[in-house]
Amino acid sequence: MTANAIAAPVRAGLNSLGFAKAPAQTRVVAAMSGGVDSSVVAALLARDGYEVIGITLQLYDHGAAVNKPGACCAGQDIHDARRVADRLGIPHYVLDYESRFRQAVMEDFADTYLAGATPIPCVRCNQKVKFKDLLGMARDLGADCLATGHYVRRELGPSGPELWRAHEAARDQSYFLFATTREQLEYLRFPLGELPKAQTRQLAQEFGLAIAEKPDSQDICFVPNGKYQAVVEKLRPGAVEPGDIVHLDGRVLGRHEGVIGFTVGQRRGLGISSGEPLFVIRLDAAARMVWVGPREALGVTRFALNEVNWLGESAGGEDALDGLPVLVRVRSTRPPVPAKLRIGAGWSVELDAPEEGVAPGQAAVFYDPASPRVLGGGWIAQTQSAAS
C-alpha cells in the first residue's frame, strides 16, 4: 500500500475519514505522544488538507523516566510533539493530565499488583484517559473525530463501526484496545491500521520529521528502568509485606519480600533451591503466599472474567452467546487460540487446549474465528487449572 492510498475515499462522496465534506471542512484532533506513529498520523492528515489540531497529554514526569528510550507523554516527548506540530504548521496544545493519570492508571497499577494480579496499565490508559478524557476534549473543540497512531483498523459493518486487527500481525495493538466502546468507535479513526511499521518510519523520513528513528514507546511508560516494584512501593508505602514461598504439595520452600516481585509463570529469580524446575502457579496476596509447582500445573482450561466489553452482535441477549466459538488472546505476545464463551452466573472462557501463564489481572480478548474482527474482551478474574 502506498501513502496515497490512505487518502482514497472509503465510499463514494465521503472523504478518507468517512465524512461527506471536504477535508478542509473536517476538523480532526490528532493525539500526539511525541512518537513516530502519532506524528505520522498528524502529518498524513495535514498533507491531505484536514484541519488538524495536535494535542499532547502530559501524563507523568519522573525525572530519570523523562528521557529514557521508549518513554512517552513526558519531557522530551512533549518537546518532540511540539517540534512536529511546528513543522506541519498545525496548532498544538499540551494538557496536564498527571493527576488523572496517577489516579486512573498508576494507582490502579499498584493496587492490582498488591492484590496478587498482573496489571496492564496501557489498557487502563486507553480506557480511562485517552479514549475518555481526551476524546471528550476533542468533542469540546468541535472536532469531527479523534485520530490516533494505534495499529488497529476501524471498518464499517452492517451494524456500524467494527474494531479489526491491524493488517500487520506483528504490530497489531487490538489487545490493548478491547475496552473501546461502540460509541467511542463512532468517533475514533486509526489511519495506520493498514500500514506496516517500516512504511510508517519511511513516511516519517519523507515528511522530514526528526523523530523518524525514535524508539517505540514501551507498554509501562511510567516505570523507570523497568523497576515496577519501586513504583508500587512509592505509591503504596509500607504495603509490601514478606511471606512464604510454598510448593503445591504444602512444603514451605523459602521466604519472599513481597508478592509484587512475582508473576504467574515465572521460573527464574524465585530465591529457592529445589531439585526440580519450579514455576509460580498462583499468588495469594491476602495470605502473602507465593505458590510454586511443576510446569504442568500452569495449564489453565477455563477462567472467569469481569468488566466484559462486547463489540459483536448480541441478538437474543448475552445468553445467546453461550458456547460461541471464538479465538481468544490471553497475553499481548501470544497468538489467539480457539475457545468458547460461557455465559452463566457471569462471563467465562473455556479453552480448547490448556494455556500456560494465564493470570488474574491480564486481559482476555475475543476475535471472530472467520475474520480479523475484535468481538470484545474482559479482565481475567479467576482461573481454573487443567489438573483440577
N, C-alpha and C positions, 0 to 999 in steps of 0.2 A: 504493500500500500504506500502511495506517495503522500507527501504532506498535503498536496492539493486535494486529495480525496477526502480529507477530513472536512473540508468546507462544502462538499457536494450536498445538495438538498436531500433531506431524508424522505420527503414526499413532495409531490408537485405543489407549488405555491407556498412552500414553507422554507425558511432559511435553515442553515445547518444545525441550529439548536431547536428546531421544531416550531418556530413561531411564524405566523402569517404576516410578517412585516419585514422591512429591510433591516439588515444588521445594524445600520446607523441609528435606527429607532428602537433597538433592543439593548436594554441595559443589563449588564452581567457583572455580578460580583465574583471576582476570582480570588479564591483562598490562596494566599501566597505564604508558604512556610519558609521561604528562603532557599529551598532545594531546587534541583533540576526539574523535576516533574511539574510542580506547580508553576514554576517560572515559564516553562514551555507552554503550558495551558494559557497563561496570560498573553504570551507572545502570539500564539496562534489566533486567539480571539481578537487581539488588537490588529493583527495583519489582515484579518477578514472583515474589518470595518465595524466591529461591535463597539458599543460604548462600555468600556471596561473600567471597573473600579477595583483596585487591588486592596485587599485587607489582610493584614498580618496580625495574628494573636500572639501577644507576649504571655507565655504560659508559665514560665519559671525562670529563675536566674540564680544558679547555684555556684557562682564563682568558677571553679575548675570545669564545670559542665558546659559553661558558655561556649568555649572554643574547642571542645573536644570533637574529633571527627565523628560524623554521624549524628550530631545533635540536631535539634530543630526548635524553632519558635522561641529563641532566646539569643541575646547578644549578637554575635557575628551574623547569625541567620537573619535577624531583623535588618541589619545593615545590608546584607546581600539582596533581600527582597526589595528594599528601597532603591538600591542601585539598578535592579532590573526594571522597576517601575519607571525610574527616571529615563532609562534608555528607551523604553517603549513609549514614553510620553503620556502615561496614564496617571490619574490621581492615586495616591497610596496612603492608607491610614493604618496606624498601629493601635490596637486596642488592648488595654491592660486587663487580662483575664486571669492573672495569677491567683487571686483569691478563689475564683470559681473553679479553676483547675485543681488547686490544692484540695478543695472540699470534695469535688465530684470524682476526681481521679486519684490523686496521691493518697488521700486518707482512706479511700476505698481499697487501694493497693495494700496499704499497711494492715488494715483490718482483715482483709482476705487472707493474707499470709499468716497473721496471728491466729486465725481460725483454722489453720491447717490446710487451707486450699491454695490453689495456684492461680493468681490473677492474670488478666490480660488487660493492662491499662490502656493499650491502643484502642480496644473496642469501646471501653468506657469513655475515652476522649471523644471518639466519633459520635457516640450515642448521646452524651450529656453536655458536650461543649460545642464541637464543630457543627453537628447537624441539629443542634437545638438553639444555642445562643447565637452562634454565627449566622445560622440560617435566618433566625429572627431579625438580626441586624440587617441582613441583605433585604429582607422584606421592607423593613423600615426605611431603607434607602430607595425604595421604589424599583428595585431590580426585578427583572423578569425571571431570573434564575440565579442559582449559585453554582459555579463550576469549580471542580477540584481536580487534583492531579492523581487521584486513585486509579489503579489499573483494574477497573471493572467496566461492565457495559450496562447501559440502560436501553432496553428495547421495548417498543410499543407492542403490546399483546392485545387480545380480544377484550380483556377487562381493564386495560390501562397499562402504565409503565411496568416493566418487569426488570429485576436485577439479574444480570448474567455474569458468568465468569469472564475474565479477560481473555482476549484472543491468544496471548502468550501465556501458557500454563505456568511457567516458572515465575512470572511476575504477578499472577492473579492475587488480588487482595480482598476477594469476596468474603473470606473467613472473618476478616476484621470489620465487615460492614453488614453482618447478618441482622443486626438490630435496627437497620434502616427501615422506616415505616413506609407504607404506601403513600401517605400524604407527603412525606419528605421526598420520595422518588419523583413525585409530580414536579417538584421544584428543582431537583438536582440535575446536573449534567456532568458527564465524565468523558472529556474529549480524548483521553489517551487509551481508552479501553481496547481499541483495535490495533494499537501500535506495539511493536517490540521495544524494549528498553534501549537497545542500541540505536534505533532510529530517533528516539526521544533525545538522546545525547547528541546525535548528529544535527537535529533541528536546533538544539541549543547553540551549537557551534555556528550554524548558518545564520542564526539571529544575532550572533556576536555577543552572546551572554557570557559574562566572566565566570559563571558558576557551571559551565558545561562539563567540567571534570570533577565537580564536587562529589564526595562520597554520599551514598544513600543514607537517609536517616535510619536510626535504629528504633525498634519497637518501644523499648523503655528509654525514652529520650531524656528523662529527668534523673537517671541513675548514673552518677559519675563513676567511670571505670568499671561498670558492671557490678558494683558492690551494693546490691539492693538491701542486704541486711542492715547496712549502715543507715540507709534511708528510713527503713522501718523503725530502727531504734531511735532515730532522731525525731520521727513523728509521734512515736509512742514510747517515751522514756520509761524504762522500768517494766515494760510489758513482756519482754523476752525472758523466759524462765527456763532453767535447766530441767532435764528429766531423763528417763531411761530409754535405752535402745533395746527392744525386746524382739526375740525370734517368735515366729508364729507358733512354735511349739511351747512357748511360755518361758523360755530361758532369758534371763536378763544378761545381755552381752556387753553392755557398757553404758556410758552416760553421754549426754549431749548438752550443748549450751543454749538450745532453743530450737523449736520445730521449724522456724523460718529458715534454718540452714539446710533444709532437706526438701526434696520434691519426689513425688511418686515416680518410680522407675530408676531412680538414682542408684549407681553402683559404687562409684569412686568417692573418696572423701568421707566415708562413714565413721572413721575413727575407731573401728573394732577389728579384732583379729578372729579369723574363722577358717576352718579347713575347707569351706565351700564358698563359691561365689554367692554373695547375698545382695539383694536389691531392696530398696524402700518399697513396701507394699501399700502401706497406708499411714496416715498421720492422725493422731488423736490429740488435738490441741488442748482440749479440756483436761485430759489426764496427763498432758505433757509427755506423751509416749510416741516414739517412732518405731513402727513395726516393720521388721525385715524378714525376708524369706527367699526361697529359691525362685529362679526366673519364671518357672511355670505358674507360680502364684500371681503373677502380674496380669494374666489373661482376664479380660473383662468381656462378658457377653451381653450385659444389659446395664443401663444406667437411667436414672431419673433426671428430669430437667425442671428448671424453674425459669421464669421470665421469658417464656417462649414467644417469639415473634414469627407469625405465619404470613408468608407472602404469596402462597399459592392460592388456588381456588378453594372455596370451602362450602360448596353446595351440599346441603344436608347437615351442616354444622361440624363441630370437631369430632363427634362420634363416627362420622363417615370416613374419617382419616385413619381409623384403627386398622392396622395391618397393611397400610400403604407402603409399597416398596420404594425406598429412596437410596441415594448414596449419601453417606454421612462422613464428614471430616471431623476428627476429634482433636487434631493439632494442626497448626498452620503449615507445618513442614511435611505433613503426610498427605498422600492422595486419598480421595474419598473412597469408602468401602461400602459394599452392599449391606443394607439393613432394612428393618421395618419399623414404622412408627407404631407405638402402642398408646392408646388413649383409655385410661381407666379413671382412677382417682385423680390422676394428673398425667402429664406427658412423660413418656419414656421411649427409649430406643432399644431395640433388640437387634444385635449384630448377627450377621450370618456366620461369622467366624470370630473367635476371640481376638481382641486387640490389647496390646500392652501399653502401659503408661497413661491410661485414661484416668484423669484426676479431677476431683471436685474443684470448681472454680474456673476450669477451662470451658471453652465454648464447643458445642456440637452444632455443625452447620449442615443443613439438608440440601441436597441437589436432586433435580429431576434426572432419573437414570437415562432418559432419552434425549436430553438437550443440556445446554450449558446453564440452564436457569437455576437460580437460587430460590429454594422454596421456603426458606426460613432458618430458624435455629434457636438455641436456648443455652442456658448455663447449666453445666453438669453439677448436680446437687449430691448425688449418691450413686455409687457403683456396686455392681454385683459380680463377684468373681466367677469365672468359668468353673472353678473347682467346687463351688458351693452348691 
